[in-house]
Amino acid sequence: MPTRPSASRRTVLRGAAVVPVAGLGLAACSGPGGSGSAATPSAPVDLGAESDVAKGGAKLYKDHNVVVSRDKSGTLKAYSTVCTHAGCPINKLQGTTLICPCHGSEFDAVTGKVVQSPATEPLTELSVKTQNGRIVAGPAA
C-alpha cells in the first residue's frame, strides 16, 4: 500500500486561514439579523382598506412581505417582497420602486420586474382581490 505524503505545515495553515473567509462570503448574502429567508403569505391575508393604495401608487406591507400596487386604470397587483437575489425581506418603497437593504436590488412595484441588479429574477406575483372594501392577498391561485 503506497503511503501518501503528509500535508506541510504551510498547507494546513493556509487551509485554516481560508475557512473563516469563506464563511464571511456566506454571511454576506443573508438578510439583516443573519437570516436570508423571509416568508411570503401562505394563505390569504387582509392587508387593509382598498383606499390605502392610490391609482398609480403602491403600498408596502412589511409585516406580510407584500407590496400592492394600483395601475392608472385601477387594477391591483400584489407581489412578494422577498428579494429574488438572496431572500432578504425588502423594507423600503420609494414611489413605486422597492429597494432591497441587503445588496441594493431594485424592483418595480407595479410590474415586479428588476430595475437594478444584482437580482435577475422578477418578484413573485401573488393573487390579490378586494372583499368588502378590503385588500386581500395571498399565494397565486
N, C-alpha and C positions, 0 to 999 in steps of 0.2 A: 504494500500500500504506500503510494507516494506521500511524502509529507508536504504540507503547504508552508510557504514562508509566513512567518508571523508579521502582523502589521507593525510598522515602525511607530515609535513614539510620536513622530511628527504627523503621521496619518491619523492616528487616534485623536490627537489634539485638534486637527483641522475638522474632523467629523463632529467633535463636541462643540466647536465654535459655530458650525453651520446650523445645527438643530434649533437653537433659540431664534436665530434669524428667520428660519423657515416658519416658525410659529408666529412671528410678528406679521408675516405676509398673510396668514390665515386670519389673524385677528383684525387686520385692516379691512377685511371685507365683511365684517359683522356690523350690525347696527349699533346705535348708541346704547350703552349699557351692556355691550358684549353679546347681544343676541342678534343674529342676522335673520331671524324669522319673525314674521308678523302674520297675524291671521286675518283673513277676509271673512265676512259673514258666511256661515254655512247654512243659514236659514234666513228667511225674510226678516228684516228689521225696520221698525218705524223710525225714520230719521227726523221727522218734524213736519212743520207746516209747508204745504206746497208753495206758499207765497215767499218762503225763505230763499228761493232760487229765482232771480230775475231773468228775463229774456236776455240772451247774450252773455249771461254770467254763469258763475259756478260757486258751489259751496263745499268746503272740506269738512267731513265728519270724522275727525281724528279718532274718536272713541271706537269707531266701527271700521276704520281703514277704508273709507268710501269717499269718493267725490261725486257730486251730482251736478250736471250742467244742463242748461236750457239754451237751445239754439234760438236764433232770431224768429223762427216760426213757432216756437213754444214747445218743441219736442224735448222731453227729458232724456238724458243719457246718464248712466252710472258706471263707474269704473272702480276697481280695487286700487287702493293707493299703496300697495306693496310694490316697491320698485322691482322691475324685472331684471335688474343687473345683479343685485346682491341680496334681495329680500328685505331691505330696510323699509320701515314704515315712513311714508312721505308725510311731512308735517308742516309744509309751507305751500301756500297758494298765493300767487301774485297775479291778480286779474283772472285769467283762465290758464295760467301756467303753473304746473305743480313742480316743486323743486325738492329733490331728494337730499337730505342732510349728509348722507354718507359719502357720496362721490360726485355730487353735483349734476346727476342726470336730470333732465327736464322733460316734462310731458305736457301735451295739450289736453286740458281737462274736457274739451268738447269732443275730441276725436279719440283720445287715448294714445295718440301717436307720439313717438320720441321726437323731441325738438333739439335735444342736446345729449350727446353721449356722455358717459360710457355705455349706458343702456342701448340695446339694439332692438329689443322686442317691445311692442306696444303694451299698455296696461291691459289687464284682463277686464273685459266688459261684463257687467252684472245686469241682471234684469231689474227694471225699475217701473213702478206704476204709482198712480195716486189712488188713494182709498179714503173716502170721507174727508177730502181736503188735506190729507197727509201723504208724505212721500214714503214709499216702502221699497226697499232694495234688498236684493239677495242674490244667491247663486244664479248663473244663467240657466234658463229653463231648457 
